[in-house]
């Protein structure tokens, strides 16, 4: 992409974002939220409290829940894949693989068919 095309694209995105910002400025719900936030911050400053203090007053368990959520997720270990052994009865060639992405195995499946090659599986 040329720099000019990239510039025009970013310029268009900026114009769209500015239009969205202007529409949000006239939204009465946003004005109420902004007024509430400013009054709340003034009140917090007047009494010397922070948002963390208010949260701990309103919900004392909040600090314990967030730390428990952070430590809780533990990934379960995946089971190791089993080794599959295929023996070509035509050539006597042996293939050991843990998945189906083996190059020679794919070639055999194309040449002889997947069902036939699966029947050659010894383990």
Backbone as CSV, one residue per row, in Angstrom:
resi,resn,N_x,N_y,N_z,CA_x,CA_y,CA_z,C_x,C_y,C_z
1,UNK,0.850,-1.164,0.000,0.000,0.000,0.000,0.899,1.232,0.000
2,UNK,0.582,2.198,-0.870,1.411,3.387,-0.938,1.173,4.277,0.274
3,UNK,2.101,5.129,0.530,2.009,6.017,1.684,0.836,6.983,1.527
4,UNK,0.556,7.396,0.280,-0.537,8.320,0.032,-1.884,7.661,0.335
5,UNK,-2.050,6.420,-0.084,-3.291,5.699,0.186,-3.453,5.510,1.692
6,UNK,-2.371,5.170,2.364,-2.407,4.985,3.813,-2.779,6.295,4.509
7,UNK,-2.195,7.406,4.013,-2.487,8.723,4.572,-3.957,9.065,4.405
8,UNK,-4.506,8.847,3.215,-5.919,9.149,2.934,-6.842,8.302,3.810
9,UNK,-6.480,7.039,3.979,-7.287,6.137,4.804,-7.311,6.620,6.251
10,UNK,-6.141,6.975,6.790,-6.067,7.473,8.165,-6.797,8.798,8.316
11,UNK,-6.706,9.642,7.294,-7.399,10.920,7.315,-8.909,10.714,7.368
12,UNK,-9.411,9.745,6.598,-10.838,9.433,6.586,-11.276,8.878,7.946
13,UNK,-10.467,7.997,8.533,-10.791,7.445,9.849,-10.841,8.546,10.905
14,UNK,-9.905,9.489,10.811,-9.875,10.596,11.757,-11.132,11.451,11.615
15,UNK,-11.561,11.715,10.389,-12.770,12.504,10.167,-13.988,11.791,10.746
16,UNK,-14.060,10.471,10.567,-15.176,9.701,11.114,-15.171,9.752,12.640
17,UNK,-13.989,9.632,13.238,-13.888,9.670,14.697,-14.258,11.046,15.236
18,UNK,-13.860,12.106,14.527,-14.217,13.455,14.967,-15.728,13.665,14.894
19,UNK,-16.361,13.133,13.844,-17.814,13.247,13.724,-18.500,12.483,14.860
20,UNK,-17.987,11.315,15.196,-18.545,10.538,16.287,-18.362,11.262,17.617
21,UNK,-17.204,11.899,17.804,-16.942,12.663,19.021,-17.925,13.822,19.157
22,UNK,-18.186,14.515,18.065,-19.124,15.628,18.101,-20.534,15.146,18.447
23,UNK,-20.932,14.009,17.905,-22.267,13.495,18.213,-22.349,13.056,19.673
24,UNK,-21.250,12.534,20.218,-21.249,12.126,21.624,-21.309,13.336,22.547
25,UNK,-20.712,14.459,22.133,-20.725,15.659,22.967,-22.145,16.166,23.178
26,UNK,-23.004,15.947,22.204,-24.382,16.430,22.325,-25.288,15.408,23.013
27,UNK,-24.776,14.241,23.369,-25.562,13.197,24.018,-25.824,13.569,25.475
28,UNK,-27.087,13.585,25.863,-27.445,13.995,27.226,-26.992,12.959,28.256
29,UNK,-27.013,11.679,27.885,-26.564,10.636,28.804,-25.095,10.795,29.151
30,UNK,-24.287,11.120,28.146,-22.856,11.329,28.378,-22.639,12.546,29.265
31,UNK,-23.431,13.612,29.024,-23.290,14.821,29.851,-23.590,14.511,31.319
32,UNK,-24.620,13.684,31.547,-24.969,13.318,32.920,-23.840,12.522,33.569
33,UNK,-23.259,11.575,32.818,-22.159,10.769,33.354,-20.954,11.637,33.683
34,UNK,-20.636,12.587,32.805,-19.487,13.464,33.038,-19.727,14.352,34.252
35,UNK,-20.958,14.839,34.396,-21.304,15.659,35.551,-21.196,14.836,36.836
36,UNK,-21.697,13.604,36.798,-21.613,12.716,37.956,-20.161,12.463,38.335
37,UNK,-19.324,12.176,37.342,-17.912,11.902,37.618,-17.232,13.107,38.243
38,UNK,-17.485,14.289,37.704,-16.827,15.473,38.263,-17.296,15.736,39.698
39,UNK,-18.606,15.577,39.961,-19.109,15.761,41.326,-18.536,14.710,42.277
40,UNK,-18.441,13.452,41.800,-17.901,12.379,42.623,-16.439,12.646,42.967
41,UNK,-15.661,13.052,41.972,-14.239,13.333,42.236,-14.077,14.512,43.197
42,UNK,-14.923,15.523,43.056,-14.873,16.664,43.979,-15.202,16.210,45.399
43,UNK,-16.212,15.357,45.518,-16.613,14.842,46.832,-15.507,13.979,47.437
44,UNK,-14.889,13.145,46.615,-13.773,12.321,47.100,-12.630,13.194,47.584
45,UNK,-12.326,14.241,46.831,-11.259,15.157,47.232,-11.591,15.892,48.515
46,UNK,-12.852,16.264,48.658,-13.284,16.998,49.854,-13.092,16.163,51.118
47,UNK,-13.356,14.861,51.029,-13.241,13.988,52.193,-11.927,13.213,52.238
48,UNK,-11.090,13.354,51.242,-9.789,12.697,51.238,-9.858,11.194,50.992
49,UNK,-10.805,10.775,50.206,-10.946,9.359,49.871,-10.525,9.122,48.424
50,UNK,-10.168,7.861,48.133,-9.876,7.465,46.761,-10.944,6.478,46.303
51,UNK,-10.927,6.162,45.034,-11.899,5.190,44.515,-11.720,3.821,45.164
52,UNK,-10.483,3.453,45.459,-10.235,2.164,46.123,-10.881,2.127,47.506
53,UNK,-10.819,3.258,48.231,-11.466,3.320,49.546,-12.966,3.112,49.422
54,UNK,-13.576,3.743,48.458,-15.022,3.639,48.261,-15.404,2.216,47.885
55,UNK,-14.627,1.596,47.012,-14.912,0.221,46.618,-14.809,-0.712,47.819
56,UNK,-13.775,-0.505,48.645,-13.630,-1.376,49.820,-14.746,-1.156,50.829
57,UNK,-15.318,0.054,50.885,-16.443,0.315,51.782,-17.706,-0.351,51.246
58,UNK,-17.959,-0.187,49.949,-19.191,-0.712,49.355,-19.144,-2.219,49.149
59,UNK,-17.964,-2.755,48.824,-17.844,-4.192,48.550,-16.528,-4.697,49.144
60,UNK,-16.525,-5.073,50.425,-15.283,-5.501,51.079,-14.655,-6.749,50.457
61,UNK,-15.456,-7.578,49.793,-14.942,-8.813,49.187,-14.310,-8.586,47.816
62,UNK,-14.389,-7.388,47.276,-13.921,-7.127,45.911,-12.429,-7.422,45.760
63,UNK,-11.614,-7.050,46.723,-10.178,-7.281,46.636,-9.825,-8.752,46.657
64,UNK,-10.561,-9.517,47.422,-10.291,-10.961,47.508,-10.717,-11.671,46.235
65,UNK,-11.828,-11.233,45.634,-12.322,-11.880,44.414,-11.355,-11.663,43.259
66,UNK,-10.844,-10.458,43.084,-9.961,-10.203,41.944,-8.656,-10.967,42.072
67,UNK,-8.096,-11.070,43.274,-6.852,-11.825,43.426,-7.091,-13.314,43.221
68,UNK,-8.257,-13.801,43.620,-8.581,-15.214,43.422,-8.759,-15.512,41.944
69,UNK,-9.329,-14.569,41.204,-9.518,-14.773,39.768,-8.188,-14.792,39.025
70,UNK,-7.253,-14.010,39.488,-5.955,-13.941,38.814,-5.170,-15.234,39.014
71,UNK,-5.204,-15.799,40.208,-4.417,-16.990,40.486,-5.111,-18.281,40.082
72,UNK,-6.431,-18.240,39.882,-7.201,-19.457,39.626,-6.894,-20.146,38.295
73,UNK,-6.831,-19.436,37.156,-6.703,-20.165,35.890,-5.361,-20.892,35.765
74,UNK,-5.444,-22.202,35.716,-4.258,-23.034,35.537,-4.517,-23.912,34.325
75,UNK,-3.592,-23.887,33.388,-3.779,-24.686,32.185,-3.585,-26.162,32.495
76,UNK,-4.493,-26.951,31.979,-4.378,-28.397,32.146,-3.343,-28.919,31.145
77,UNK,-2.521,-29.829,31.582,-1.499,-30.395,30.711,-2.160,-31.318,29.699
78,UNK,-1.757,-31.180,28.455,-2.308,-32.037,27.415,-1.645,-33.404,27.456
79,UNK,-2.433,-34.404,27.115,-1.914,-35.765,27.055,-0.993,-35.873,25.848
80,UNK,0.141,-36.506,26.032,1.088,-36.683,24.935,0.479,-37.592,23.877
81,UNK,0.764,-37.289,22.635,0.227,-38.104,21.543,0.928,-39.451,21.477
82,UNK,0.165,-40.453,21.079,0.726,-41.787,20.932,1.479,-41.898,19.609
83,UNK,2.539,-42.670,19.615,3.311,-42.909,18.396,2.559,-43.928,17.545
84,UNK,2.367,-43.588,16.276,1.713,-44.499,15.330,2.776,-45.034,14.386
85,UNK,2.730,-46.325,14.169,3.712,-46.965,13.292,2.976,-47.560,12.099
86,UNK,3.413,-47.190,10.906,2.833,-47.699,9.663,3.911,-48.469,8.917
87,UNK,3.535,-49.645,8.359,4.493,-50.443,7.585,3.890,-50.698,6.204
88,UNK,4.580,-50.223,5.180,4.134,-50.403,3.803,4.437,-51.848,3.403
89,UNK,3.409,-52.654,3.117,3.655,-54.058,2.775,4.338,-54.219,1.412
90,UNK,4.226,-53.213,0.552,4.831,-53.286,-0.780,6.345,-53.106,-0.720
91,UNK,6.789,-52.112,0.052,8.223,-51.819,0.097,8.865,-52.223,1.424
92,UNK,8.054,-52.507,2.450,8.592,-52.853,3.764,9.046,-51.635,4.544
93,UNK,8.806,-50.451,4.004,9.236,-49.201,4.642,8.397,-48.946,5.894
94,UNK,9.033,-48.421,6.944,8.404,-48.185,8.236,8.371,-46.683,8.520
95,UNK,7.232,-46.191,9.003,7.101,-44.777,9.386,6.582,-44.727,10.812
96,UNK,7.265,-43.933,11.655,6.815,-43.689,13.023,6.467,-42.213,13.122
97,UNK,5.244,-41.912,13.536,4.805,-40.522,13.636,3.825,-40.357,14.784
98,UNK,3.738,-39.130,15.307,2.775,-38.824,16.358,1.562,-38.101,15.793
99,UNK,1.642,-37.663,14.561,0.527,-36.951,13.937,0.391,-37.352,12.492
100,UNK,-0.581,-36.794,11.814,-0.809,-37.147,10.421,-0.136,-36.213,9.453
101,UNK,0.831,-35.438,9.900,1.457,-34.441,9.051,2.803,-34.920,8.494
102,UNK,3.032,-36.193,8.484,4.280,-36.764,7.988,4.255,-36.758,6.462
103,UNK,5.330,-36.284,5.822,5.373,-36.125,4.370,5.178,-37.445,3.636
104,UNK,5.914,-38.459,4.016,5.823,-39.761,3.337,4.452,-40.399,3.553
105,UNK,3.898,-40.237,4.761,2.577,-40.782,5.060,1.511,-40.127,4.184
106,UNK,1.634,-38.822,3.981,0.695,-38.118,3.106,0.798,-38.633,1.676
107,UNK,2.019,-38.866,1.209,2.212,-39.378,-0.145,1.571,-40.758,-0.295
108,UNK,1.722,-41.606,0.712,1.104,-42.930,0.668,-0.418,-42.809,0.612
109,UNK,-0.976,-41.901,1.410,-2.429,-41.738,1.432,-2.950,-41.232,0.089
110,UNK,-2.185,-40.407,-0.588,-2.581,-39.948,-1.915,-2.493,-41.094,-2.918
111,UNK,-1.419,-41.855,-2.821,-1.176,-42.926,-3.786,-2.105,-44.125,-3.574
112,UNK,-2.269,-44.582,-2.317,-3.002,-45.818,-2.049,-4.397,-45.590,-1.447
113,UNK,-4.656,-44.381,-0.933,-5.936,-44.098,-0.265,-5.773,-44.151,1.239
114,UNK,-6.493,-43.287,1.928,-6.348,-43.158,3.380,-6.764,-44.427,4.114
115,UNK,-7.838,-45.077,3.668,-8.308,-46.291,4.343,-7.284,-47.418,4.252
116,UNK,-6.673,-47.556,3.088,-5.677,-48.613,2.881,-4.459,-48.357,3.769
117,UNK,-4.003,-47.108,3.792,-2.817,-46.768,4.598,-3.111,-46.963,6.076
118,UNK,-4.321,-46.625,6.531,-4.687,-46.838,7.942,-4.684,-48.331,8.284
119,UNK,-4.984,-49.170,7.312,-4.960,-50.613,7.575,-3.525,-51.113,7.748
120,UNK,-2.535,-50.358,7.308,-1.122,-50.742,7.461,-0.605,-50.391,8.852
121,UNK,-1.394,-49.704,9.646,-0.954,-49.280,10.980,-0.744,-50.500,11.868
122,UNK,0.447,-50.600,12.460,0.764,-51.744,13.303,0.583,-51.390,14.787
123,UNK,0.671,-50.137,15.121,0.548,-49.729,16.524,-0.170,-48.413,16.603
